[in-house]
Amino acid sequence: MKTVSGFLILAGVLLLLMENELMSPLRDFALYFVGGGFLLLILTQLAGNRGKNWRCQIGFHDFERQERVLEMPAMRWYRCKRCGKEKRAASIA
């Protein structure tokens, strides 16, 4: 469903940018495509990620910096304060 919502958002943006007369009748529906795509994306994220904070379900994690990765000194561990999700990312500081 995430792929379908991505295509809906892309179709809406492309319809907004189109200038030819063939697609001009569909141009009125461009904002509906974009809005429907975002709504579908949020609903599928909320339905698929049960048991987490609602902000983490839609992808807005609140990461805090943890210790360095031993194999690569430029990498650090980050952990979400709300749901506990961990990730590794490069750090310059």
N, C-alpha and C positions, 0 to 999 in steps of 0.2 A: 504494500500500500504506500510505502514511502516513495517508491519509484513512480507510482501513478500520480501522487501529489506533486512530485518534482516535475513531471511532464506537464501537469496542469498549470503550474506556476510558470514554467518555461513558455508554454503556449500563450498564456496571457501576456507575458512580457513581449513576446514576438509580435503578437497582434497589436500591442500598443505602438511598436516601432514600425509596423508595416505602412507603406505609403501607396501601394498599388490599389486599383479600383476593384480587383477581384475579391480581395479580403475585406473591403470596407464595410459590408453588412455585418461581419463578425466582429468588427472593431468595437462595437457597443458592448459586447460581452467580455471584453478583455479583463476588466476589473473583477467581474464575476469569476473568471477562471483563476485569477491570482488569489482572490479572497477564498474561494472554494478550495484551492490547493493548500493554502496555509491552514485553513480550518481542518481539512482532512489529515494533514500532517500532524497537527497538534492532537487530534482525537486518536490517531493510531499510536502516537507516542504515549499518551495517557493510558490507553487500553493495554499496551504491550509491556509496560514497565510497572506492574503492580508492586506495592510494598515499599516504594520509595517516596521521598518527599515530592510533591507535585512539581516543584521547580526543577528537581533533578530528573523527573520523568520526561520533561520536554527538552532537556539538554543544558539547562543553566546551572551548572555545578559551581560550588564555591570552594576552589582548591586552595590549600595552604601548602607551603613548601616543607618538605621533609628532608631526610639526610641524602647525601650524595650516593650515587650508584658506584659500587666498588670497581666494576670492570672498566667504566669510563668516567673519569673525573669531571668531565664537562656536563654530565647528565645528573639530574636530580629526580627524586621521587616526589610526587604530589598526591595528596589525599583530599578528597572532598569532605568538608566539615559535616555535611548533612547526611550523606548516604554511605560514605566510606569508600567510594570508588577510587582506585589508585591508577596513576599513569606515570610514565617516565617521559621527561622532556629535557631538551638542552637548556642550560642556564648559563648566562654570561656573568652572573655575580656570585 
